[in-house]
Structure formats: C-alpha cells, structure tokens
Amino acid sequence: MNCRETIERLYTFLDRELSEAEVAEVQRHLEACPPCVNMFKFEASVKRLVKRCCGEERAPDALRERVQKVLRQYP
C-alpha cells in the first residue's frame, strides 16, 4: 500500500469501516511512514474535536435528507 492509497482510506479507517485485512494494510503503512502517521493524527484529532463540539447536536431532518441525497450520488 502506498501513501495515496493510505490517505484515501484514512476516513474509513478512522470510522472503523474497513475489513480486518484492510485495517492491517493501513496499520502496516502507518507504522512505516511518518508523513502518513502525521496525517492520521491530524484527522483523528479533527474527528475528536468535531465529536466533542457537535456530539449532542442533531442537524434538522431536512438538512440531513439533502446531505444524504448528495452523498448517494457519489460511489
């Protein structure tokens, strides 16, 4: 796995949406690549911050539906 592939999987890795094999691949790459580890740490800290700041709030249903509609357009 190269840096580009690792970065592309960071969000799904952080959200625990990868298979065990994919998790192992990402972890192996992170263990050997300081720049990707830095990116991982940054994204993980952003995710924690968003969760802490917005964890209790819920978007209005109309907004959630619009966002979901847009997201379904992408593979």
PDB file with one MODEL, atoms N, CA, C and O in Angstrom:
MODEL        1
ATOM      1  N   MET A   1       0.858  -1.166   0.000  1.00  0.00           N
ATOM      2  CA  MET A   1       0.000   0.000   0.000  1.00  0.00           C
ATOM      3  C   MET A   1       0.907   1.233   0.000  1.00  0.00           C
ATOM      4  O   MET A   1       1.888   1.294   0.741  1.00  0.00           O
ATOM      5  N   ASN A   2       0.568   2.202  -0.833  1.00  0.00           N
ATOM      6  CA  ASN A   2       1.354   3.431  -0.891  1.00  0.00           C
ATOM      7  C   ASN A   2       0.647   4.553  -0.128  1.00  0.00           C
ATOM      8  O   ASN A   2      -0.441   4.361   0.416  1.00  0.00           O
ATOM      9  N   CYS A   3       1.284   5.725  -0.099  1.00  0.00           N
ATOM     10  CA  CYS A   3       0.741   6.857   0.663  1.00  0.00           C
ATOM     11  C   CYS A   3      -0.632   7.292   0.139  1.00  0.00           C
ATOM     12  O   CYS A   3      -1.545   7.538   0.927  1.00  0.00           O
ATOM     13  N   ARG A   4      -0.778   7.387  -1.165  1.00  0.00           N
ATOM     14  CA  ARG A   4      -2.052   7.823  -1.737  1.00  0.00           C
ATOM     15  C   ARG A   4      -3.179   6.891  -1.308  1.00  0.00           C
ATOM     16  O   ARG A   4      -4.242   7.350  -0.892  1.00  0.00           O
ATOM     17  N   GLU A   5      -2.950   5.593  -1.407  1.00  0.00           N
ATOM     18  CA  GLU A   5      -3.976   4.616  -1.023  1.00  0.00           C
ATOM     19  C   GLU A   5      -4.290   4.700   0.471  1.00  0.00           C
ATOM     20  O   GLU A   5      -5.442   4.576   0.885  1.00  0.00           O
ATOM     21  N   THR A   6      -3.258   4.908   1.259  1.00  0.00           N
ATOM     22  CA  THR A   6      -3.461   5.016   2.705  1.00  0.00           C
ATOM     23  C   THR A   6      -4.300   6.234   3.043  1.00  0.00           C
ATOM     24  O   THR A   6      -5.252   6.144   3.818  1.00  0.00           O
ATOM     25  N   ILE A   7      -3.945   7.381   2.460  1.00  0.00           N
ATOM     26  CA  ILE A   7      -4.687   8.617   2.730  1.00  0.00           C
ATOM     27  C   ILE A   7      -6.137   8.473   2.279  1.00  0.00           C
ATOM     28  O   ILE A   7      -7.044   8.952   2.960  1.00  0.00           O
ATOM     29  N   GLU A   8      -6.366   7.823   1.149  1.00  0.00           N
ATOM     30  CA  GLU A   8      -7.730   7.618   0.666  1.00  0.00           C
ATOM     31  C   GLU A   8      -8.559   6.786   1.637  1.00  0.00           C
ATOM     32  O   GLU A   8      -9.782   6.922   1.680  1.00  0.00           O
ATOM     33  N   ARG A   9      -7.913   5.935   2.409  1.00  0.00           N
ATOM     34  CA  ARG A   9      -8.632   5.063   3.348  1.00  0.00           C
ATOM     35  C   ARG A   9      -8.674   5.592   4.778  1.00  0.00           C
ATOM     36  O   ARG A   9      -9.288   4.972   5.646  1.00  0.00           O
ATOM     37  N   LEU A  10      -8.033   6.722   5.032  1.00  0.00           N
ATOM     38  CA  LEU A  10      -7.959   7.209   6.408  1.00  0.00           C
ATOM     39  C   LEU A  10      -9.329   7.416   7.044  1.00  0.00           C
ATOM     40  O   LEU A  10      -9.540   7.036   8.196  1.00  0.00           O
ATOM     41  N   TYR A  11     -10.257   8.012   6.310  1.00  0.00           N
ATOM     42  CA  TYR A  11     -11.572   8.291   6.903  1.00  0.00           C
ATOM     43  C   TYR A  11     -12.310   7.004   7.241  1.00  0.00           C
ATOM     44  O   TYR A  11     -12.904   6.889   8.313  1.00  0.00           O
ATOM     45  N   THR A  12     -12.273   6.040   6.334  1.00  0.00           N
ATOM     46  CA  THR A  12     -12.947   4.772   6.626  1.00  0.00           C
ATOM     47  C   THR A  12     -12.202   4.005   7.710  1.00  0.00           C
ATOM     48  O   THR A  12     -12.813   3.264   8.480  1.00  0.00           O
ATOM     49  N   PHE A  13     -10.886   4.179   7.776  1.00  0.00           N
ATOM     50  CA  PHE A  13     -10.094   3.575   8.850  1.00  0.00           C
ATOM     51  C   PHE A  13     -10.497   4.187  10.187  1.00  0.00           C
ATOM     52  O   PHE A  13     -10.744   3.463  11.151  1.00  0.00           O
ATOM     53  N   LEU A  14     -10.565   5.502  10.249  1.00  0.00           N
ATOM     54  CA  LEU A  14     -10.956   6.187  11.490  1.00  0.00           C
ATOM     55  C   LEU A  14     -12.380   5.850  11.907  1.00  0.00           C
ATOM     56  O   LEU A  14     -12.682   5.797  13.099  1.00  0.00           O
ATOM     57  N   ASP A  15     -13.246   5.623  10.945  1.00  0.00           N
ATOM     58  CA  ASP A  15     -14.647   5.292  11.239  1.00  0.00           C
ATOM     59  C   ASP A  15     -14.858   3.798  11.457  1.00  0.00           C
ATOM     60  O   ASP A  15     -15.985   3.350  11.669  1.00  0.00           O
ATOM     61  N   ARG A  16     -13.780   3.035  11.407  1.00  0.00           N
ATOM     62  CA  ARG A  16     -13.818   1.575  11.606  1.00  0.00           C
ATOM     63  C   ARG A  16     -14.751   0.894  10.615  1.00  0.00           C
ATOM     64  O   ARG A  16     -15.561   0.040  10.974  1.00  0.00           O
ATOM     65  N   GLU A  17     -14.610   1.301   9.353  1.00  0.00           N
ATOM     66  CA  GLU A  17     -15.460   0.745   8.298  1.00  0.00           C
ATOM     67  C   GLU A  17     -14.677  -0.125   7.314  1.00  0.00           C
ATOM     68  O   GLU A  17     -15.184  -0.445   6.239  1.00  0.00           O
ATOM     69  N   LEU A  18     -13.458  -0.510   7.663  1.00  0.00           N
ATOM     70  CA  LEU A  18     -12.646  -1.356   6.790  1.00  0.00           C
ATOM     71  C   LEU A  18     -12.688  -2.803   7.271  1.00  0.00           C
ATOM     72  O   LEU A  18     -12.982  -3.087   8.432  1.00  0.00           O
ATOM     73  N   SER A  19     -12.388  -3.694   6.356  1.00  0.00           N
ATOM     74  CA  SER A  19     -12.268  -5.102   6.742  1.00  0.00           C
ATOM     75  C   SER A  19     -11.001  -5.283   7.577  1.00  0.00           C
ATOM     76  O   SER A  19     -10.149  -4.396   7.620  1.00  0.00           O
ATOM     77  N   GLU A  20     -10.882  -6.418   8.229  1.00  0.00           N
ATOM     78  CA  GLU A  20      -9.691  -6.698   9.037  1.00  0.00           C
ATOM     79  C   GLU A  20      -8.424  -6.646   8.188  1.00  0.00           C
ATOM     80  O   GLU A  20      -7.396  -6.135   8.631  1.00  0.00           O
ATOM     81  N   ALA A  21      -8.500  -7.171   6.979  1.00  0.00           N
ATOM     82  CA  ALA A  21      -7.336  -7.168   6.088  1.00  0.00           C
ATOM     83  C   ALA A  21      -6.945  -5.746   5.703  1.00  0.00           C
ATOM     84  O   ALA A  21      -5.760  -5.414   5.664  1.00  0.00           O
ATOM     85  N   GLU A  22      -7.940  -4.905   5.417  1.00  0.00           N
ATOM     86  CA  GLU A  22      -7.656  -3.515   5.055  1.00  0.00           C
ATOM     87  C   GLU A  22      -7.088  -2.740   6.241  1.00  0.00           C
ATOM     88  O   GLU A  22      -6.187  -1.918   6.078  1.00  0.00           O
ATOM     89  N   VAL A  23      -7.617  -3.004   7.427  1.00  0.00           N
ATOM     90  CA  VAL A  23      -7.088  -2.354   8.638  1.00  0.00           C
ATOM     91  C   VAL A  23      -5.620  -2.715   8.811  1.00  0.00           C
ATOM     92  O   VAL A  23      -4.795  -1.850   9.106  1.00  0.00           O
ATOM     93  N   ALA A  24      -5.297  -3.978   8.630  1.00  0.00           N
ATOM     94  CA  ALA A  24      -3.905  -4.421   8.771  1.00  0.00           C
ATOM     95  C   ALA A  24      -2.999  -3.731   7.754  1.00  0.00           C
ATOM     96  O   ALA A  24      -1.878  -3.346   8.085  1.00  0.00           O
ATOM     97  N   GLU A  25      -3.478  -3.573   6.516  1.00  0.00           N
ATOM     98  CA  GLU A  25      -2.692  -2.891   5.488  1.00  0.00           C
ATOM     99  C   GLU A  25      -2.420  -1.440   5.873  1.00  0.00           C
ATOM    100  O   GLU A  25      -1.289  -0.963   5.776  1.00  0.00           O
ATOM    101  N   VAL A  26      -3.455  -0.755   6.305  1.00  0.00           N
ATOM    102  CA  VAL A  26      -3.296   0.647   6.689  1.00  0.00           C
ATOM    103  C   VAL A  26      -2.346   0.750   7.878  1.00  0.00           C
ATOM    104  O   VAL A  26      -1.464   1.608   7.889  1.00  0.00           O
ATOM    105  N   GLN A  27      -2.513  -0.102   8.863  1.00  0.00           N
ATOM    106  CA  GLN A  27      -1.649  -0.063  10.042  1.00  0.00           C
ATOM    107  C   GLN A  27      -0.187  -0.317   9.675  1.00  0.00           C
ATOM    108  O   GLN A  27       0.707   0.354  10.190  1.00  0.00           O
ATOM    109  N   ARG A  28       0.058  -1.277   8.792  1.00  0.00           N
ATOM    110  CA  ARG A  28       1.432  -1.555   8.361  1.00  0.00           C
ATOM    111  C   ARG A  28       2.048  -0.321   7.714  1.00  0.00           C
ATOM    112  O   ARG A  28       3.194   0.035   7.989  1.00  0.00           O
ATOM    113  N   HIS A  29       1.274   0.321   6.857  1.00  0.00           N
ATOM    114  CA  HIS A  29       1.797   1.508   6.188  1.00  0.00           C
ATOM    115  C   HIS A  29       2.055   2.622   7.203  1.00  0.00           C
ATOM    116  O   HIS A  29       3.094   3.279   7.149  1.00  0.00           O
ATOM    117  N   LEU A  30       1.125   2.836   8.117  1.00  0.00           N
ATOM    118  CA  LEU A  30       1.294   3.891   9.118  1.00  0.00           C
ATOM    119  C   LEU A  30       2.521   3.647   9.993  1.00  0.00           C
ATOM    120  O   LEU A  30       3.201   4.597  10.382  1.00  0.00           O
ATOM    121  N   GLU A  31       2.807   2.407  10.299  1.00  0.00           N
ATOM    122  CA  GLU A  31       3.972   2.071  11.123  1.00  0.00           C
ATOM    123  C   GLU A  31       5.283   2.434  10.429  1.00  0.00           C
ATOM    124  O   GLU A  31       6.294   2.670  11.090  1.00  0.00           O
ATOM    125  N   ALA A  32       5.266   2.477   9.101  1.00  0.00           N
ATOM    126  CA  ALA A  32       6.492   2.707   8.340  1.00  0.00           C
ATOM    127  C   ALA A  32       6.572   4.082   7.691  1.00  0.00           C
ATOM    128  O   ALA A  32       7.568   4.387   7.035  1.00  0.00           O
ATOM    129  N   CYS A  33       5.542   4.926   7.857  1.00  0.00           N
ATOM    130  CA  CYS A  33       5.500   6.179   7.098  1.00  0.00           C
ATOM    131  C   CYS A  33       5.140   7.363   8.001  1.00  0.00           C
ATOM    132  O   CYS A  33       3.961   7.626   8.238  1.00  0.00           O
ATOM    133  N   PRO A  34       6.145   8.072   8.501  1.00  0.00           N
ATOM    134  CA  PRO A  34       5.871   9.223   9.378  1.00  0.00           C
ATOM    135  C   PRO A  34       4.950  10.285   8.773  1.00  0.00           C
ATOM    136  O   PRO A  34       4.099  10.798   9.499  1.00  0.00           O
ATOM    137  N   PRO A  35       5.063  10.648   7.490  1.00  0.00           N
ATOM    138  CA  PRO A  35       4.127  11.649   6.955  1.00  0.00           C
ATOM    139  C   PRO A  35       2.664  11.189   7.016  1.00  0.00           C
ATOM    140  O   PRO A  35       1.775  11.988   7.309  1.00  0.00           O
ATOM    141  N   CYS A  36       2.420   9.924   6.743  1.00  0.00           N
ATOM    142  CA  CYS A  36       1.048   9.415   6.806  1.00  0.00           C
ATOM    143  C   CYS A  36       0.568   9.334   8.256  1.00  0.00           C
ATOM    144  O   CYS A  36      -0.610   9.563   8.531  1.00  0.00           O
ATOM    145  N   VAL A  37       1.467   9.013   9.177  1.00  0.00           N
ATOM    146  CA  VAL A  37       1.103   8.996  10.594  1.00  0.00           C
ATOM    147  C   VAL A  37       0.697  10.398  11.025  1.00  0.00           C
ATOM    148  O   VAL A  37      -0.276  10.568  11.760  1.00  0.00           O
ATOM    149  N   ASN A  38       1.441  11.400  10.570  1.00  0.00           N
ATOM    150  CA  ASN A  38       1.083  12.785  10.911  1.00  0.00           C
ATOM    151  C   ASN A  38      -0.298  13.134  10.381  1.00  0.00           C
ATOM    152  O   ASN A  38      -1.086  13.767  11.083  1.00  0.00           O
ATOM    153  N   MET A  39      -0.602  12.731   9.152  1.00  0.00           N
ATOM    154  CA  MET A  39      -1.918  12.982   8.577  1.00  0.00           C
ATOM    155  C   MET A  39      -2.989  12.249   9.377  1.00  0.00           C
ATOM    156  O   MET A  39      -4.047  12.812   9.659  1.00  0.00           O
ATOM    157  N   PHE A  40      -2.722  11.002   9.743  1.00  0.00           N
ATOM    158  CA  PHE A  40      -3.649  10.220  10.552  1.00  0.00           C
ATOM    159  C   PHE A  40      -3.922  10.915  11.889  1.00  0.00           C
ATOM    160  O   PHE A  40      -5.074  11.051  12.300  1.00  0.00           O
ATOM    161  N   LYS A  41      -2.859  11.352  12.560  1.00  0.00           N
ATOM    162  CA  LYS A  41      -3.024  12.017  13.860  1.00  0.00           C
ATOM    163  C   LYS A  41      -3.843  13.294  13.720  1.00  0.00           C
ATOM    164  O   LYS A  41      -4.696  13.587  14.558  1.00  0.00           O
ATOM    165  N   PHE A  42      -3.581  14.051  12.660  1.00  0.00           N
ATOM    166  CA  PHE A  42      -4.340  15.279  12.428  1.00  0.00           C
ATOM    167  C   PHE A  42      -5.816  14.970  12.222  1.00  0.00           C
ATOM    168  O   PHE A  42      -6.674  15.577  12.863  1.00  0.00           O
ATOM    169  N   GLU A  43      -6.117  14.027  11.331  1.00  0.00           N
ATOM    170  CA  GLU A  43      -7.509  13.687  11.038  1.00  0.00           C
ATOM    171  C   GLU A  43      -8.201  13.112  12.270  1.00  0.00           C
ATOM    172  O   GLU A  43      -9.374  13.400  12.508  1.00  0.00           O
ATOM    173  N   ALA A  44      -7.496  12.311  13.050  1.00  0.00           N
ATOM    174  CA  ALA A  44      -8.073  11.747  14.268  1.00  0.00           C
ATOM    175  C   ALA A  44      -8.396  12.853  15.270  1.00  0.00           C
ATOM    176  O   ALA A  44      -9.428  12.801  15.939  1.00  0.00           O
ATOM    177  N   SER A  45      -7.515  13.861  15.377  1.00  0.00           N
ATOM    178  CA  SER A  45      -7.776  14.951  16.311  1.00  0.00           C
ATOM    179  C   SER A  45      -8.952  15.813  15.834  1.00  0.00           C
ATOM    180  O   SER A  45      -9.735  16.292  16.655  1.00  0.00           O
ATOM    181  N   VAL A  46      -9.083  16.012  14.527  1.00  0.00           N
ATOM    182  CA  VAL A  46     -10.225  16.756  13.993  1.00  0.00           C
ATOM    183  C   VAL A  46     -11.517  15.994  14.294  1.00  0.00           C
ATOM    184  O   VAL A  46     -12.516  16.586  14.702  1.00  0.00           O
ATOM    185  N   LYS A  47     -11.485  14.699  14.093  1.00  0.00           N
ATOM    186  CA  LYS A  47     -12.671  13.876  14.366  1.00  0.00           C
ATOM    187  C   LYS A  47     -13.071  13.963  15.841  1.00  0.00           C
ATOM    188  O   LYS A  47     -14.255  14.081  16.156  1.00  0.00           O
ATOM    189  N   ARG A  48     -12.085  13.905  16.746  1.00  0.00           N
ATOM    190  CA  ARG A  48     -12.383  14.021  18.178  1.00  0.00           C
ATOM    191  C   ARG A  48     -12.961  15.397  18.506  1.00  0.00           C
ATOM    192  O   ARG A  48     -13.906  15.512  19.286  1.00  0.00           O
ATOM    193  N   LEU A  49     -12.388  16.430  17.909  1.00  0.00           N
ATOM    194  CA  LEU A  49     -12.858  17.793  18.153  1.00  0.00           C
ATOM    195  C   LEU A  49     -14.300  17.971  17.684  1.00  0.00           C
ATOM    196  O   LEU A  49     -15.124  18.547  18.395  1.00  0.00           O
ATOM    197  N   VAL A  50     -14.596  17.482  16.500  1.00  0.00           N
ATOM    198  CA  VAL A  50     -15.956  17.588  15.975  1.00  0.00           C
ATOM    199  C   VAL A  50     -16.927  16.824  16.867  1.00  0.00           C
ATOM    200  O   VAL A  50     -18.022  17.300  17.163  1.00  0.00           O
ATOM    201  N   LYS A  51     -16.518  15.651  17.285  1.00  0.00           N
ATOM    202  CA  LYS A  51     -17.394  14.856  18.155  1.00  0.00           C
ATOM    203  C   LYS A  51     -17.645  15.576  19.472  1.00  0.00           C
ATOM    204  O   LYS A  51     -18.772  15.608  19.968  1.00  0.00           O
ATOM    205  N   ARG A  52     -16.589  16.154  20.035  1.00  0.00           N
ATOM    206  CA  ARG A  52     -16.728  16.846  21.310  1.00  0.00           C
ATOM    207  C   ARG A  52     -17.589  18.098  21.174  1.00  0.00           C
ATOM    208  O   ARG A  52     -18.406  18.395  22.046  1.00  0.00           O
ATOM    209  N   CYS A  53     -17.404  18.826  20.084  1.00  0.00           N
ATOM    210  CA  CYS A  53     -18.120  20.096  19.909  1.00  0.00           C
ATOM    211  C   CYS A  53     -19.541  19.915  19.376  1.00  0.00           C
ATOM    212  O   CYS A  53     -20.420  20.734  19.644  1.00  0.00           O
ATOM    213  N   CYS A  54     -19.756  18.861  18.637  1.00  0.00           N
ATOM    214  CA  CYS A  54     -21.052  18.709  17.954  1.00  0.00           C
ATOM    215  C   CYS A  54     -21.745  17.403  18.317  1.00  0.00           C
ATOM    216  O   CYS A  54     -22.739  17.041  17.687  1.00  0.00           O
ATOM    217  N   GLY A  55     -21.255  16.708  19.293  1.00  0.00           N
ATOM    218  CA  GLY A  55     -21.772  15.382  19.609  1.00  0.00           C
ATOM    219  C   GLY A  55     -23.225  15.334  20.004  1.00  0.00           C
ATOM    220  O   GLY A  55     -23.915  14.361  19.697  1.00  0.00           O
ATOM    221  N   GLU A  56     -23.701  16.344  20.666  1.00  0.00           N
ATOM    222  CA  GLU A  56     -25.074  16.324  21.167  1.00  0.00           C
ATOM    223  C   GLU A  56     -26.067  16.978  20.221  1.00  0.00           C
ATOM    224  O   GLU A  56     -27.277  16.811  20.374  1.00  0.00           O
ATOM    225  N   GLU A  57     -25.570  17.712  19.257  1.00  0.00           N
ATOM    226  CA  GLU A  57     -26.470  18.405  18.342  1.00  0.00           C
ATOM    227  C   GLU A  57     -26.873  17.481  17.201  1.00  0.00           C
ATOM    228  O   GLU A  57     -26.125  16.587  16.808  1.00  0.00           O
ATOM    229  N   ARG A  58     -28.056  17.714  16.688  1.00  0.00           N
ATOM    230  CA  ARG A  58     -28.549  16.932  15.555  1.00  0.00           C
ATOM    231  C   ARG A  58     -29.025  17.923  14.497  1.00  0.00           C
ATOM    232  O   ARG A  58     -29.763  18.865  14.785  1.00  0.00           O
ATOM    233  N   ALA A  59     -28.580  17.682  13.271  1.00  0.00           N
ATOM    234  CA  ALA A  59     -28.994  18.543  12.167  1.00  0.00           C
ATOM    235  C   ALA A  59     -30.494  18.373  11.927  1.00  0.00           C
ATOM    236  O   ALA A  59     -31.051  17.304  12.178  1.00  0.00           O
ATOM    237  N   PRO A  60     -31.139  19.421  11.446  1.00  0.00           N
ATOM    238  CA  PRO A  60     -32.565  19.303  11.117  1.00  0.00           C
ATOM    239  C   PRO A  60     -32.779  18.207  10.070  1.00  0.00           C
ATOM    240  O   PRO A  60     -31.922  17.977   9.216  1.00  0.00           O
ATOM    241  N   ASP A  61     -33.910  17.547  10.144  1.00  0.00           N
ATOM    242  CA  ASP A  61     -34.189  16.430   9.234  1.00  0.00           C
ATOM    243  C   ASP A  61     -34.079  16.830   7.769  1.00  0.00           C
ATOM    244  O   ASP A  61     -33.561  16.057   6.962  1.00  0.00           O
ATOM    245  N   ALA A  62     -34.551  18.016   7.407  1.00  0.00           N
ATOM    246  CA  ALA A  62     -34.490  18.450   6.006  1.00  0.00           C
ATOM    247  C   ALA A  62     -33.040  18.553   5.532  1.00  0.00           C
ATOM    248  O   ALA A  62     -32.722  18.161   4.409  1.00  0.00           O
ATOM    249  N   LEU A  63     -32.177  19.074   6.378  1.00  0.00           N
ATOM    250  CA  LEU A  63     -30.761  19.181   6.023  1.00  0.00           C
ATOM    251  C   LEU A  63     -30.133  17.806   5.902  1.00  0.00           C
ATOM    252  O   LEU A  63     -29.385  17.543   4.961  1.00  0.00           O
ATOM    253  N   ARG A  64     -30.430  16.935   6.840  1.00  0.00           N
ATOM    254  CA  ARG A  64     -29.890  15.573   6.797  1.00  0.00           C
ATOM    255  C   ARG A  64     -30.315  14.864   5.517  1.00  0.00           C
ATOM    256  O   ARG A  64     -29.507  14.173   4.895  1.00  0.00           O
ATOM    257  N   GLU A  65     -31.559  15.025   5.124  1.00  0.00           N
ATOM    258  CA  GLU A  65     -32.052  14.393   3.895  1.00  0.00           C
ATOM    259  C   GLU A  65     -31.330  14.938   2.671  1.00  0.00           C
ATOM    260  O   GLU A  65     -30.972  14.172   1.776  1.00  0.00           O
ATOM    261  N   ARG A  66     -31.108  16.261   2.616  1.00  0.00           N
ATOM    262  CA  ARG A  66     -30.395  16.860   1.478  1.00  0.00           C
ATOM    263  C   ARG A  66     -28.961  16.360   1.395  1.00  0.00           C
ATOM    264  O   ARG A  66     -28.468  16.054   0.309  1.00  0.00           O
ATOM    265  N   VAL A  67     -28.293  16.276   2.535  1.00  0.00           N
ATOM    266  CA  VAL A  67     -26.908  15.799   2.567  1.00  0.00           C
ATOM    267  C   VAL A  67     -26.855  14.339   2.131  1.00  0.00           C
ATOM    268  O   VAL A  67     -25.999  13.963   1.331  1.00  0.00           O
ATOM    269  N   GLN A  68     -27.748  13.528   2.642  1.00  0.00           N
ATOM    270  CA  GLN A  68     -27.769  12.125   2.264  1.00  0.00           C
ATOM    271  C   GLN A  68     -28.034  11.944   0.783  1.00  0.00           C
ATOM    272  O   GLN A  68     -27.455  11.056   0.157  1.00  0.00           O
ATOM    273  N   LYS A  69     -28.901  12.771   0.209  1.00  0.00           N
ATOM    274  CA  LYS A  69     -29.201  12.718  -1.225  1.00  0.00           C
ATOM    275  C   LYS A  69     -27.938  13.012  -2.019  1.00  0.00           C
ATOM    276  O   LYS A  69     -27.645  12.308  -2.985  1.00  0.00           O
ATOM    277  N   VAL A  70     -27.191  14.027  -1.639  1.00  0.00           N
ATOM    278  CA  VAL A  70     -25.953  14.382  -2.337  1.00  0.00           C
ATOM    279  C   VAL A  70     -24.925  13.259  -2.194  1.00  0.00           C
ATOM    280  O   VAL A  70     -24.263  12.898  -3.166  1.00  0.00           O
ATOM    281  N   LEU A  71     -24.793  12.714  -1.006  1.00  0.00           N
ATOM    282  CA  LEU A  71     -23.802  11.660  -0.770  1.00  0.00           C
ATOM    283  C   LEU A  71     -24.116  10.387  -1.569  1.00  0.00           C
ATOM    284  O   LEU A  71     -23.202   9.667  -1.971  1.00  0.00           O
ATOM    285  N   ARG A  72     -25.382  10.115  -1.794  1.00  0.00           N
ATOM    286  CA  ARG A  72     -25.751   8.925  -2.568  1.00  0.00           C
ATOM    287  C   ARG A  72     -25.339   9.048  -4.034  1.00  0.00           C
ATOM    288  O   ARG A  72     -25.275   8.041  -4.740  1.00  0.00           O
ATOM    289  N   GLN A  73     -25.064  10.239  -4.494  1.00  0.00           N
ATOM    290  CA  GLN A  73     -24.648  10.455  -5.877  1.00  0.00           C
ATOM    291  C   GLN A  73     -23.200  10.024  -6.121  1.00  0.00           C
ATOM    292  O   GLN A  73     -22.785   9.844  -7.266  1.00  0.00           O
ATOM    293  N   TYR A  74     -22.440   9.861  -5.044  1.00  0.00           N
ATOM    294  CA  TYR A  74     -21.022   9.507  -5.171  1.00  0.00           C
ATOM    295  C   TYR A  74     -20.820   8.042  -4.823  1.00  0.00           C
ATOM    296  O   TYR A  74     -21.413   7.531  -3.873  1.00  0.00           O
ATOM    297  N   PRO A  75     -19.972   7.366  -5.606  1.00  0.00           N
ATOM    298  CA  PRO A  75     -19.734   5.947  -5.324  1.00  0.00           C
ATOM    299  C   PRO A  75     -19.000   5.697  -4.035  1.00  0.00           C
ATOM    300  O   PRO A  75     -18.740   4.546  -3.686  1.00  0.00           O
TER     301      PRO A  75
ENDMDL
END
